[in-house]
Structures are given as C-alpha cells and as structure tokens.
Amino acid sequence: MEKRRENGGIVSKAISFLLNRITLIVLAVTLVLFIGGKFELASASQPNAELEIQKLTSCYSLGTDAIGRGNLQEGKNIYRDCFTQDAVLTVISPDGTTQTSYGTDSWADFVYSVFQGNGYTATQHLIGTINISVENNKATITSYLHATHKRSETSIDVANGTYEDQVVNRNGGWKIRNRTLKLIDFLNLSSPTTASSSTNARSTNSSLRFVRPNLPRLKE
C-alpha cells in the first residue's frame, strides 16, 4: 500500500513537471509567433505605405495633364484623390515670386488660368528622383519635375523644379496636405519655321529661343 502511494506520488510529480514544461514551451512559442508577427507586420507596412505615397505623385501629374488638355473638371476630380480638402499648394517661380492656393479647386483654377493664358494645347508632367520618408501617419516626399507644355507644332514651354510635400494618413488613406513647387526654370523652346532653317534644323544654325512664359496670378 505504501509502495503504491509512493509510486503514485512520483507519477503525479512527473506529470506535473511535464505539464509545467509543456506550458512554458507553449508560452514561449506563442510569444515568438506574436513578436515575429508584429515584426513582419511592421516590416511589411513600410513598403506598402511608400508605394501608396509614391502613387500620389502620379495622381497629381494625371490631374494636371487633364487640365492641360482643357478639361478643368476632370483635373479637379483627380486632384481630390491626391490632396486633403484643406491642402495648401505653393509655387515659387525662378525669380522668387510665389503663388499660394488653399484647396485643390483653387489650385486647379490657377493651373487652368496659366495654361489657358499661355495657349497650351497639351502638357506632359514627368516626375522622377522620388524620395519618401515615413514616420507613423505622416510622411515627406521630394520629387523632381520635368514638364512640357505645347504651344504649337514648333513651340513648347519647359519647366523644371522640385516638389516638396507633406503627406498624412487619414481614414486609412494617404494624401498630400502641403505641396511646394520650387521652379528652377520655365523657358520657351521654338523650332525654326522657314524652309531653309528647317532643312538645317539639326545643324548649328538651328534657332533655339528662350522666353519666360507668362505666369498670371490667381484672381482674388
């Protein structure tokens, strides 16, 4: 009888020991999986955020080129996907003059006035060298601009500059809250128009004319 009790006590202790070990192993595995899952989530969220933020630069170009085709309303609709409702947009010209608009509709009206004032029939905005920095629900973007504005078959205006953006995540979506465009040039390039000069268009005699385009201010 004593022997059975002694053996029973040993078995109980062994089972208790094993259960404690199994519990510790389960807890350790759960902790590793939890921490690993959090790490993978954090690692995966950063590239996804940067990809979504980078799309904002293309979004703006598409909206601006819609306005360049003369479709102001389409441009406004696209801009609303790129910017917050209270967005502030500023352009700084090469001579240092600035133009600031509050809200995307106001900015679209300004862009339209510039394009129409210069007689553009089409535009193409190319964005490159995009640098993104994300911190929680905020981010900054810098990107380079090369824009072509068609006046006629023989004349274009070319603009180059840098966009500096402040971006926020609201309701699960990234949008630009502040945008500043710093232009380094805004010039006109014209091809030869006479038959003789057209023949020598590729020679050193080709004409290249640089003129600063008209940049009308947005009416108050």
C-alpha positions, 0 to 999 in steps of 0.5 A, a space after each residue: 500500500 505504501 509502495 503504491 502511494 509512493 509510486 503514485 506520488 512520483 507519477 503525479 510529480 512527473 506529470 506535473 513537471 511535464 505539464 509545467 514544461 509543456 506550458 512554458 514551451 507553449 508560452 514561449 512559442 506563442 510569444 515568438 509567433 506574436 513578436 515575429 508577427 508584429 515584426 513582419 507586420 511592421 516590416 511589411 507596412 513600410 513598403 506598402 505605405 511608400 508605394 501608396 505615397 509614391 502613387 500620389 505623385 502620379 495622381 497629381 501629374 494625371 490631374 494636371 495633364 487633364 487640365 492641360 488638355 482643357 478639361 478643368 473638371 476632370 483635373 479637379 476630380 483627380 486632384 481630390 484623390 491626391 490632396 486633403 480638402 484643406 491642402 495648401 499648394 505653393 509655387 515659387 517661380 525662378 525669380 522668387 515670386 510665389 503663388 499660394 492656393 488653399 484647396 485643390 479647386 483653387 489650385 486647379 483654377 490657377 493651373 487652368 488660368 496659366 495654361 489657358 493664358 499661355 495657349 497650351 494645347 497639351 502638357 506632359 508632367 514627368 516626375 522622377 528622383 522620388 524620395 519618401 520618408 515615413 514616420 507613423 501617419 505622416 510622411 515627406 516626399 521630394 520629387 523632381 519635375 520635368 514638364 512640357 507644355 505645347 504651344 504649337 507644332 514648333 513651340 513648347 514651354 519647359 519647366 523644371 523644379 522640385 516638389 516638396 510635400 507633406 503627406 498624412 494618413 487619414 481614414 486609412 488613406 494617404 494624401 498630400 496636405 502641403 505641396 511646394 513647387 520650387 521652379 528652377 526654370 520655365 523657358 520657351 523652346 521654338 523650332 525654326 519655321 522657314 524652309 531653309 532653317 528647317 532643312 538645317 534644323 539639326 545643324 548649328 544654325 538651328 534657332 533655339 529661343 528662350 522666353 519666360 512664359 507668362 505666369 498670371 496670378 490667381 484672381 482674388 
